[in-house]
Amino acid sequence: MDWLKIVAKEHKDYVKVVQSFGEYFYAEDIVQEAYLRITKYCKPESIIQNNQINKGFMYFVLRNIYLDYEKHKNKHPKISIEELGELQCEESDYIQKQAYEQIICLINDESQGWHWYDKMLFELYKKTGKSIRDISSETKISTKSIFQTLKNCKNKLKENVGEDYTDYKNGDYELILKQWQKKKNKQKDLEIVSSKF
């Protein structure tokens, strides 16, 4: 192992070589890894020739370890604080999406109890995106009747789902989801009770 002491005399130069590759933080670690590799895989005569260190050989050892490190780093990237902030944004987007889906469910649940005529016109208007005139010309129902029916439907929705929709517009998604969770728990409790009888 005396030959390793000879190699280690140029330690600072090896660190500078690794830094020249663009790695500053782990430069010292890469040099230490090089020492481990040459003791494990190399013969002393391939590194030390005529009592001189073969710097070209050491350069390639350091370069190979650095490239291995880069490959590993690309396979397992570290998450920066900025990226963590973006992940939190994705979580809030997920909560917003859940709240939106809950609003849609509330609207669908509300419309299930309507008269078939009201429900049919509302669904037609909602799903097709057609104007009242277009619906009137296709269905031969008067525009006045369609307008009045849709107005009544919207009023029912405002009355029964309006508060939740306002919460959604204000970004209070947690309120909507809490209410949905309470409703879900209540249904679960009812199912448990009904299964006992």
Number of C-alpha atoms within 10 A of each C-alpha: 7 7 15 15 10 15 20 15 11 12 16 11 13 23 20 16 18 22 15 11 13 11 17 12 9 14 21 18 12 22 25 16 15 21 18 13 14 17 13 9 8 11 11 16 12 12 20 17 10 7 10 10 20 15 15 10 13 20 14 11 19 25 17 14 17 22 13 12 15 14 12 11 11 10 9 9 10 9 9 9 9 8 11 11 11 12 13 11 12 12 12 13 12 12 15 19 13 16 25 18 12 20 20 14 13 18 18 14 12 16 19 11 10 13 9 11 10 18 19 13 20 19 15 13 17 10 9 9 11 12 10 19 16 13 19 17 11 9 10 10 14 13 16 12 12 19 15 12 17 19 13 14 19 15 13 16 18 15 10 14 18 16 13 21 23 12 15 19 11 9 13 15 21 15 14 21 19 12 13 17 12 11 12 12 12 12 12 12 12 11 11 11 10 9 8 6 5
